[in-house]
Amino acid sequence: MVNDTIIITREISNSANDQAQKISSINDNMEHISDTVNENSKTAEQNAAVSEELSGQFEVLSGMINRFKLKR
């Protein structure tokens, strides 16, 4: 009876330790995902800014090109 209780207590302790390790691993992975999402967000903002700049440059270039008339 006492031995059974000791065995069960050890199993519970081992299971609790396993769960704690898995929870720690999940937390680490969630932190990694969060970092990746933040990095992707920053990259998207940079891409939007570059796209806006290129659009402005295209408008300027289009205006310059439209000054020229082709002879036929």
N, C-alpha and C positions, 0 to 999 in steps of 0.2 A: 504494500500500500504506500509506504513512504517512498520506496524506490520508484513506483509509478508516478508519484507526484513530482519527484526530482526530474524524471525523464520528461514529463509533460512541461515542466517549468523550463527546462533546457531547450526544448523544441520551440516553446513560445519565445524565449529569448533569442534563439537563432533566427526565427522568422522575423522578429522585430528588427534585428540587425540587418537582415537581408532587405527588408522593406525600407529601412533608413538609407541604405546604400543606393537602392533604386530611386528613391525620392531625391537624393542628392544628385544622382545622374540626370534625372528629369529636370531638376532645377538648373543644372549646368547647360543642358541642351536648350532649355527655354531662354536662358540668358544669351546663348549663341544665336538663337533665332531672333531675339529682340535686337541684338547688335546688327545682324544682317538686314533686318527690316529698316533700321535707322540708316544704315549705309545706303541701302537701295533708295530710300526717300531722299537723302542728300544728293545722290546721283541723278535722280529724276528732276530735282530742282535745278541742278546744274545744267542738265540737258534742256530743260525748258528755257533757261536763260540764254543758252547758246542758240537755240532755235529762234528765239525772239531777235537776237542780234543778227543772225543770218538773214532773217526775214527783212529786217531793216536795211541790211547791206544789199539785198536783192532789189529792194525798191529803189535805192540810190542808183544801182547799176542799170536797172531798167530805164530810169529817167535819163541817164547818160546815153544809153543805146538809142532811145527814141529820138534823140536830137539828130541822129544821122538819118539821111534819107538815101535809099538805094536808087540808083539810076537804072532804068530798064531799057 
